Structures are given as structure tokens and as C-alpha cells.
Amino acid sequence: MFGAVVTAMGTPFMADGRIDEDGVVALARWLVGNGSDALVITGSTGESGTLSDAERRLLWLLVREAVDCPVLAGATTNDTAHSLRLIDDAEEVGADGILAVTPYYNRPPQAGLIRHFSAIAAATELPVMLYDIPARTGRRIELPTFLALMERHANIVAIKDASGDVARLAKLVAALEGRAQVYCGDDALLLPFLSLGAVGIVSVASHWAGVGLQALIDATLRGDLERAARLNRVLIPSYDFESSELYPNPIPTKAMMAELGVCQGFTRSPLIDPPEELRNEAVKLYAQLRMALANEGVELIHE
């Protein structure tokens, strides 16, 4: 539906906190040129919790005009009515799909999730990707809830599964019977997710390792599991780098993009700007990744 590697794009900011419009365009084009098949704008990596509605709309418009690939709008919140207003904006600026996250903080029951996601799906003809990330939302989307939503809404076509529950994934893929595609929502679990029927990844590390992720997916789908395992080992340092307790996502991504000269590395409070030690780590990681991928016949594209 959206391709194998979908990047959850970070949001470039200026030092004073304003959106860096030139940086947004540069980053979107960089990602498409470096292994991304589609982009999610204003998801959690995009620091959506700090963005106004007008800023979300601006970001969707900038990216839609900058690149020729599917653009998914992170257009939902923990407020159903607010989400419907954002979906209207996303449609008006030409988004190709909606990423619909589980309502966070208020922790609704499964019946509430069905009501929330049903309202979203009914409000648009755009394809909808559900986003299950219980570590951030405090509530997981249970398997019967997924299935009920699939039955009711034909435009719910994909799921970003960031639950980390590989056993549940196997049951989910089997139960869906091809009615919706499953995307891995955790870079470090891409290989096991692919082996159980996921079609791709909604990724953070694809900001700098998109071609490596593409190569891993291609090898897995061809059945070359030895090559896939080697590529996965090459990518493990990127998985480790992208988020930690000390520097949570998207701080490391901002460091990497700044060091590669793609955009500035500023975040919005309550996150912090990447310190020098993290930027130095980004430089070292990218050099090692380039060499390791080259040994596998994969060239990082740096334009």
C-alpha cells in the first residue's frame, strides 16, 4: 500500500522554535532520495505533541508539495472531535493517508477505541493506518478490536504495530487474512516482524539508513535469510542509537540530520537539543554504517 520503508519524519525547527520551512523541504527530499517509499508527517518522531493545528497543516502542505511519494498525516489526537477537524485539514492539503494513533493519556476501553477509530474512518475516504504504541499511549489495541474495525471500515488498510509483542503479531497477521497490511513500528524488531508477515517498517533509523533497511527487507522477502541476518547485524548500532533513556527519540535523529547537513538539529521543549557528544556519536555511527553496508554491496546515498 505505502511501500516497504515508511519514514516517521522528524520536524526541523529553527533555534527560536519556529518551523524551519526550508529544512522541512530539504529533509523530505533527502528521505525520498535515501530509501524512503513514503513519509509520515507529525507523528511522535515529528514532535506532534508540541505542534499547533496550523503548524501541522503547514507541515503537511510543505511536504506534499516537495515530494512525489505517499504522505501520511499524523492527524489524530486523544480527542475524537479534534481529530476529525485535523483530518479535514489533511484532506484539504492533499495528504494521501491518515496515521491514527491510539488515544493517549485518557486510556479509553476497547469499546471507546472502536468508537474513536470508527469516527475517524467514517470521516474520510483516505486510507487509514492505525498506530498501536502502548508504551506512549498507555492502552494497546487488542486483537478483537482490530478485527472489529477491519470488518466495519474498508479504508482501514494498515496497522503500525509498535507493541513489541511478536507473539501477538503472529496471531494478528493470521487473523487479518490479508485484509490489512502490518508494518513494524520498532526498527529493532523488523526482521522477526517480516518473518511473521509484516510488509515493511514505519521507521526512525531510515532517516540515515533507509537503503540498508530496504536491502534487509528485499533479502528477507527473497528468502535470503543469511543476508538478511547480516544486514540486521549491521543495522543494530543504528537501532540502538535512535533512542535511549538519556537521549530519547527524536533527539538522536536531529543530531544525525544536523551532522549530515540536511537540516538544523533543534528540538522543542520539553526535549533538549542534541549535545556535542551525541553529534560526535552520530558522525562515528554514520561512517561505520557506510563501511559495513558497502561490505554487503549496499551504498549509502549521500546527496
Secondary structure, 3 states (H helix, E strand, C coil): CCCCEEEECCCCECCCCCECHHHHHHHHHHHHHCCCCEEEECCCCCCHHHCCHHHHHHHHHHHHHHCCCCEEEECCCCCHHHHHHHHHHHHHCCCCEEEEECCCCCCCCHHHHHHHHHHHHHCCCCCEEEEECHHHHCCCCCHHHHHHHHHHCCCEEEEEECCCCHHHHHHHHHHHCCCCEEEECCHHHHHHHHHCCCCEEEECCHHHHHHHHHHHHHHHHHCCHHHHHHHHHHHHHHHHHCCCCCCCCCHHHHHHHHHCCCCCCECCCCCCCCCHHHHHHHHHHHHHHHHHHHHCCCCCCCC
